């Protein structure tokens, strides 16, 4: 491999070419300096170095027997080199045909030099008139061929499908003018059409590719249909039942992946995930779409949110409010305790009721006269007003914006509660959106999946498919298909459902609970009040009874304006107008 600076490299190339050409018969070969041709092609392709081969063992020249090993070594170390192969006689051509079966013909840029001096030479005749792919050429092979001394044309040899030999004009070369007329476009811009049938495998139940009655549909179906038109491909479809997995026992791949791996087909279409194991045996095209992977599960049914009215404020605000309701009445009690004649329990109860009334937007029954109390009540009133307004706004927004209450929100929680979920990319979920029997929701996993088509490892068509997909992306064609199949804008119909009894259940519970609690307090208060009055009555009427039976006299007095008057146990005697008290026990 030549990696020297340009000055020394040209000298070494001249020496090497002289040595290689010296092994051939001078009467049958051109005595030309090929140094400009080698350097021109090296600069044209920007190769990483130059490899020379020969049937002889020379320094800095790779022997034919070592070429396969050297190619495998350099393939894993450097980018593409320029490999110079000089054919002096038929034996050299036979060696090249043999080597082409064992090495990757797509890795280096080839320069094949036929050194015959006339068209009558058998090698020159082969170079000019061959039409058979005997060198294992493929669609991606870049082989520049110089056929003898006359004419000084450079040709390009390659094959469409590995069988049909293709030959095209590359440029002119002469010692005086160098290389001219070279097309500066990329390889796949020049070879812009395959013009051949391709065997394509697909999975029958794929959601990304549908094939029915000779027509392709779905996301990858639209892209493949566009590719076949652009590249002039005749698709030969083959269906598979599964995508394919690796069989550990048989050490083989099954399904569509297995067909591509065995080269039974030229391409596989479907949602094949790009993994490390598959990348070792398959070629993936450029990603068609990058989609996040998520865990999808059934959207939980709407449950009664008993804590909804407490979620308008955070726990810190609720703690502050409770602290204010507890501490402020105690502060007011300390202010009032020295000037009030009431019992301290009555003062505390009254202050707590006043504070609670202020927070419920109620006024005071009696406005305090002391300035200190006025300041406390005013500050508390302002605070209660602000908190009430903030709570109302937060509660309305909280109830108006519906949020799904998920049973878990992370992978750890999912594992802990042992629920079932569906792991897939977002693109697959959107493709299957109409097939789910229920509404679903998701949590993020942090992983992204790239969807691409698959080809056999080191397929000659990988480059042209990537080139065309890149053009689709630049021209907006790929984005058009993404918008068509994944970014569907669903027409949202605003439906306003009537509020059911379930929706206002928390309010009704609070309302009925308050009424029930008030009734219970009322009953307790009535019982306590009745018991207190009864006890007071019994205490005020507990005088020792006096037996007056031994008093056998009557009291009489004149009653004016009454003839007959009977009241209780008293009697008015009409004859003598006297009160006669009965002879029985009297309780004052």
MORAPE-V165787 format. One line per field, one symbol per residue. ss: DSSP state (a for helix, b for strand, c for the rest). psi: psi as a letter, one per 40 degrees, with the letter a starting at -180 (. if undefined). burial: 1 if it has 9 or more other ideal C-beta (glycine too) atoms within 8 Angstrom, else 0. A space follows every 50 residues. Layout:
ss = ???
psi = ???
burial = ???
This chain:
ss = cbcccaaaaaaaaaaaaaaaaaccccccbcccccaaaaaaaaaaaccccb bbbbcccccccbbaaaaaaaaaaaaccccccbbbbbbccaaaaaaaaaaa ccccccccbbbbbbcbcccccaaaaaaaaccbccccccccccbbbbbccc ccbbbbbbbccccbbbbbbbbbbbcccbbbccccccaaaacccccbbbbb bbbccccccbbbccbbbaaaaaaaaaaaaaccbbbbbbbbcccccbbccc cbbcaaaaaaacccccbbbbbbbccaaaaaabbbccccbbbbbbbbbbcc cccccccaaaccccaaaaaaaaaaaaaaaaaaaaaacccccccaaaaaaa aaaaaaaaacccccccccccaaaaaaaaaaaaaaaaaaaaaaaaaaaaaa ccccccccccaaaaaaaccccbbbbaaaaaacaaaccccbbbbbbbbbbb bbbbbbcccccaaaaaaaaaaaaaccaaaaaaaaaccccccccccccccc ccccaaaaaaaaaaaaaaaaaaaaaaaaaaaaaaaaaaaacccccbcccc cccccccccccccccbbccbbbbccccbbbbccccbcc
psi = hheiidddddddddddddddddeihdeeihgiheddddddddddefieah hiiieigihehhiddedddddddddediahihhhhhhdidddddddddde eeiheedihhhhhheieieehdddddddeiehgeefiadehghhhhgadh ifihihhaideedhhhhihdiihiddeahifhheiideddgeidfiihhh iihdfieehhhhfehiaaddddddddddddefhhhhihiididiihhdde fiiiaddddddefdieihhaghhhidddddeihiiihdihhihihhihhi ihihgdedeeediidddddddddddddddddddddedeeieiiddddddd dddddddddefiiidhhididddddddddddddddddddddddddddddd hhhhgidieiddddddefiiihhiiddddddedeeheihiaiiieeiihh hiiiiihfieedddddddddddddeeddddddddddfhhhhhhhhhiihi dddeddddddddddddddddddddddddddddddddddddffihihhede hfiihiihhiehdhhhhbeihhhddefihhhigihhh.
burial = 01000000110111011011101100011000001111111100101011 11110001001111001101110100000111111111000110111011 00101101111111111100101111110100101011111111111100 00111111111100110001111000011000000001001001010111 11100101101000010111111111110010101001110111101000 00111111111000111111110100011001111011101111111011 00000001000010001100100110011111101110000000001101 11011111100001000000001101100110111011011001100100 00000001000011000000000111111111000000011110100011 11111100111111111111011000110011011100000000000000 00011101010000000000000000000000000000000000000100 00000100100000000001011000111110000000
